[in-house]
Amino acid sequence: MIFRLGIPDKGKYTHFSLAKYQKRWEDYFLEDNSIFGNNNVEAYIPPTSLRQLFAFHLLPDFAESSAINLAISSGLLSAALNMDQTDQIAAPATGKGTFTFEFKPFPEAPIKWQHNKGQVEIDAMFIGKRKGKEILFVVEAKSSLKFGSLAKYKLVYPILAICRKIPNNIPIIPVYIRALKVDGGLQFHIAECRLPDARERLITISELEVENARSLVLLGLNL
């Protein structure tokens, strides 16, 4: 597995590092078939008005940012994550920047690596309430016609980049979304993941694991 490590001090070019997987490819990847392959796909009819979702009908293609916005606007993401209010999520923050942080690829790695002033893209972050508690959700989304996989660092890097700015009493939960175009609707396969608190100790990429996974088809939207 190749990891981007940013640009070292006084350097000019991006550095990379190579790590072997330890037991399985799932050490470094979230594999869609393993996560969602046996799920029953639940029908989801949005409680929102057609007016609120109309603009999504006009899109010529369906990029990751559109998938996230539709999942939020329709209330589907709130329902999948069992949030207190299924019709309201704070507007997601998205963007990219250069960040410095340390990590290991796997627990037994002999040394820690530094990602130094390297670019990290954040698909979406938002605050939501579950069981009355404020939670920061960090989202990585992929849109495609079939299942694939996601490199775990795509979710871990954004958390390592921003975690020091988040109060310790707000949990950080990684979320992976795979949006698939299918006949009759759009499927959202949503995996809520777990990762040790990066504000408390050094994190390894392989520690990211799926906690819960749900698959929902959004009905009533022709894309």
N, C-alpha and C positions, 0 to 999 in steps of 0.2 A: 504494500500500500504506500502510495506517495503522498506526503504531507507538505503543503506550502508553509514556509516558516518566515515569510516576510523578508526584509532587507536588513542584514546586520549593520551595526554602527560602522560608519565610514565605507560602507559597501555601495555598490551601484545596481546590483541585480538581485532578483528574487532567489532565495535559497530554498532547497527542498531537502527532505529527508525520507529515507526508505525504511519501512518496518515490515517484518514478516507477520502474517496472521498466526495466532498461537494454536488454535484448535479448529477453527471454522471461519468461513468468510464473514459470518455474522458478528465476529469480533469487531469488524470495521464497517459493516453495512447493515442497513435495515432492508430485509428481503420481503417484497410485497407478498409473494405467494405464501411464505411462512406465516406472515402476520394476518393477512386478510383472506387467504385462499379458502378457508373453511367457514367463513362468516356467512350468516344469513343476511341478505341485503334487505334492510327495512325501508318501507315507503315513507317518504317525508313530504307532506303537503304544507307549504309555507303559510303561516298566518298573516303574512304581510300582504299588502295590496299589489295588484298587477302593475299599478303606476310606479311603485317603488322599485320593481324589478324589470320594468320595461326596457331600460337601456341595455341590459345584458342580452336581449334578443337581437340587438343590432350589431354585435361584435362579429367580425369576420373570422376570428379564431379565438381560442380561449387560453390565455397565458396564465402563469401562476398567480400574478397579482389579481387578475380577474376572478380566479377560482377562490382566493381568500375573501375578496370583497363580496362575492355572491354568497359564500357560506355564512358570512357574518350578516349581510343584509337580509337574507331569508330566514335567519334564526336557526338554521341547521347546525352551525358550529356550537352555539349555546346549548342546543339540545344534546348534541353528541358528547359534550363535555360535562353534562349534568350541572349546568350553572343555575343559580337561583332564579334569574330572569331570562327566559329563553328568547325574549324579543329584544334584548338590549345588550350591546357590547360597546365599550368605549371605542372610538375611532382608532384603528390600528396605526402604530408608528412603523415606518419602513425606511430603509436607506442603506447606505454603506459608508465605511470610513476605514481609517487605519488604526490598528489596535496592537498593543503589546501585552502578552500574557504567557504563562508557563503551563505545561501539561506533559503527560506521558502518553504514548500510544497504548500501552497495556501495563498492568500493575508491576510485572516483573522486569520492566525495562530498566537497564542499569543506570541511566541518567535521565534527567528531565530536559525537555526541549523548550526553547524560547521562540515564540512567534513574535517577531520584532517589527513593529510598525508595518504590519502587513494588512492588506485589504480584507475586510470581512463584510459580506452582504447579509442584511437582515430582511427576510421577506415580510415579517409582520411581528409586532409585539402589542399586547393590549392587557389592560387590567380588567378582571372580572371577579365576581363574587360567587363562592360556592360554600354552602353551609354557613353563610354569614361572614366568611373570611376572604379578605382581598388576596388575589393570586395574580402573579404576572405570568402570562402565557407567551412563550416564544415559539413562533410558527415557521416551519419550512414546508413549502408546497411544491408539488410537481403535477403538471397536466400532460396527459398522454392518451393514447388509444388502447394501451394495454399495460399490464403490470410491469414493473421494473424493480429498481432498488434505489436506495439513497445512502450515500456515504455518511456515516455518523458524524463526522467532523462538521458537516453542513449545519447540524443542530447544535453541536457542542461549542464550536468557535463563537457563534453569536452570544451564547450564555457567558463564556469566559470573557468576552469583550466588554459586557455591560454589567456583570454581576456586582462589581464593587460599588456601583452607583445605586444599588437597590437596598433599601433598609432590610436588616436581618429578619424582621418579623413578617416579611412578605415572601412566601414560597415562590420559587421559579419552576415552572413546569414546561418541558419541551413538548411540542405537538408536531406531528408529521401528517400532512394531508396529501393523498394521491387522488386527483380528480380524473375520472375517466368519462369520455363521451360514449354513451350507449344508446341503443334504440329506445325511444320513449322517455328519455330524461338524461340526467347527468348524475353519475355515481360519485359520492365522496367517501373515500376510505380514510378514516381518521384514527391515528394511533397516538394515544396519550402516553408519554414516556416518563421514565424516572432517571434521575441522575443525582449523585451525592451533591451536597451543597458546596459549590465552588468557592463560596466565601469563607469556608471553614478549613478546607484542605486542598491539596493538589489533586486535580482530576485526571483520570485516564480516559481516553476516547472509548475504549471497549466497555466501560462501565455503563454507557447509555443502553437502557433496555426498555422494552415495551411493557407498560403497565396494563393498559386496556386498549382494545381496538373495536371500532364499530364501523359498519358499512351502511350507508343510507343512499337512496336514490331520490333525487329532487324531482318531483313531478310537476307538470304544468309549465315547463320552460322548454321551448324549442330552440336548440342551439345548432 
